[in-house]
Amino acid sequence: MEVKIGVQHAPREIVLESGQSVDEVERVVFEALAGKTQLLSLEDEKGRKVLVPTDRLAYVEIGAPTVRKVGFGAL
């Protein structure tokens, strides 16, 4: 699924494809915003970690799980 993270005072948002479920990403974001951790930590599909200080978060947009399309069909 696609996750977009807006960071204060940064001109671009962070976009990553996460292999985590919607519930997992939502739980991690809620914990970070509740002050349980000082960093929002998410992992993309390739195993890379994205760390963002929670006091710099502007927004987090969690997309629907993406379905990979195969083939050359006209829709």
Secondary structure as the mmCIF struct_conf table of DSSP 4:
data_model
#
loop_
_struct_conf.conf_type_id
_struct_conf.id
_struct_conf.beg_label_comp_id
_struct_conf.beg_label_asym_id
_struct_conf.beg_label_seq_id
_struct_conf.end_label_comp_id
_struct_conf.end_label_asym_id
_struct_conf.end_label_seq_id
STRN STRN1 GLU A 2 VAL A 7
TURN_TY1_P TURN_TY1_P1 GLN A 8 HIS A 9
BEND BEND1 PRO A 11 ARG A 12
STRN STRN2 ILE A 14 GLU A 17
STRN STRN3 SER A 18 SER A 18
BEND BEND2 GLN A 20 GLN A 20
HELX_RH_AL_P HELX_RH_AL_P1 VAL A 22 LEU A 33
TURN_TY1_P TURN_TY1_P2 ALA A 34 GLY A 35
BEND BEND3 LYS A 36 LYS A 36
BEND BEND4 GLN A 38 GLN A 38
STRN STRN4 LEU A 39 GLU A 43
STRN STRN5 ASP A 44 ASP A 44
TURN_TY1_P TURN_TY1_P3 GLU A 45 LYS A 46
BEND BEND5 GLY A 47 GLY A 47
STRN STRN6 LYS A 49 PRO A 53
HELX_RH_3T_P HELX_RH_3T_P1 THR A 54 ARG A 56
STRN STRN7 LEU A 57 ILE A 62
HELX_LH_PP_P HELX_LH_PP_P1 GLY A 63 THR A 66
BEND BEND6 GLY A 71 GLY A 71
#
